[in-house]
Each structure stands twice: as C-alpha cells, then as structure tokens.
Amino acid sequence: MYSGSRRGELALQLRTDLNSGTMRGIIVTQTERKQRLDICHACEFYKKETDSCGTLRALKWKGDLVEYDGKEYRLCGCVMSAKSVFKTFGCPIGKWGRLVTERDLKPLQELLNEIERGRVKTKVMNGIIDEYNKVFGTNLQHTTCGKCAKQIVKEIRTAIQEL
C-alpha cells in the first residue's frame, strides 16, 4: 500500500494527466461517469461511508464474497468515485461494464508478444502506438524513447490484465 505522501503524488499526477488530455482516451464522459455512480449509489453492496464497492480494499485483502442474481461474486472494494472514471473498469457483478473490451485489446496483446521475443524494433513500437491510439482514443506520436515505450507497454499490460 502507498504511503499518504505517495498517494498524494499519484493523485496529483493523475489530475495532471487528466487535465493535460494525456489520458483522455481511457476516461469516460461525465454522463457515463454519472450513470455509473448512480448505479453504484443505488446498489445494496455500496458503502457510502467509504465510497466503496463492499468493504474498502485498503481495509481487507480480498473483496467481500456476495450472492447476486443467483450467482456468487467477489466485490472489488474500490473507491467508486475513482474507479467509475476509467473505461477499462467494470462493475464486479455486471451492473455496468468496461468500455474497452478484450477484442479491442487483442491486437495490442499480439504486438506485446512480439516484444517478449526480442528487442523492440521501431516498426513494432510504431504498431503498438498506432493500436494504443485506436483503442484508447489518444493521439500519441511515434517515438524511439525507451522510457516512453516502456510506459505505453505497461499501461497496455495493465489494461489486458484487468480483463
């Protein structure tokens, strides 16, 4: 878990990224966010005191196990005012879904597999950036900057793992 100052740094970086438009492709519209939050706030599993889906994840290792619509689910324990912002997240019991799908990310996964086979070539990295732009609605420029490429790959891997 992050320390208070580290969480503050992360929140500031996120706010900076949102304001600069860096993350605009993975952020839902205000209308979509309001719809998601309205659903959360009406949900029987929503915890108003922590703004979380079940027990706040920081207070419990795993999310609460619940029964909903005849099936068993594990709640996420996320802070919903934060989670509801991102297209890559969905409700753990299916009341609202992610807006970036596994199908959207498949071309990115294939390109990432090429990276694992060896050094990233400019052509491959350009392909990754092109696919990233399509999926996340961004307009990143082609780059040979290793640090930039690693950050893009990290973001893609995170999105894929969350599916």
Secondary structure, DSSP 8 states (H G I E B T S, - for coil): ---HHHHHHHHHHHHHHHHHTTTGGGB--HHHHHHHHHHHHHSTTEETTTTEESS-GGG-SS--EEEETTEEEE----BHHHHTTBTT---TTSSS--SS-HHHHHHHHHHHHHHHTS---HHHHHHHHHHHHHHHT--------HHHHHHHHHHHHHHHHT-
